[in-house]
Amino acid sequence: FFFFLVKRFREPKHERRPWRIWFLDTSKQAIGMLFIHFANVYLSDLTEEDPCSLYLINFLLDATLGMLLIYVGIRAVSSIVEWQQWETLRFGEYG
């Protein structure tokens, strides 16, 4: 979280997100990193493989296939939200 704080204070003051929104955004990233870490530890114990090589595989899969799945999912949900005209569910609009 230290680097997230540094990044936040380097942003121009008029562009900074409110603390609550900043905390929710950064906590999502922290939860994702913790999940990958514990999945890596569990898989390395289960398969008796080197944890570093499993971490590299997890990272590459997350950075390629994971991003593709997220992109497709967001596009699909955004299309449904636009079609149904659900104003409160638009991505990136926090009210």
Residue pairs with C-beta under 8 A, 6 or more apart in sequence:
1 26
1 30
4 22
4 26
4 29
8 16
8 17
8 22
16 22
17 25
21 94
36 55
36 58
36 59
36 62
39 58
40 51
40 54
40 55
40 58
41 51
43 49
43 54
43 58
44 50
44 51
44 54
47 54
74 91
77 89
77 91
78 90
78 91
81 89
81 90
81 91
88 95
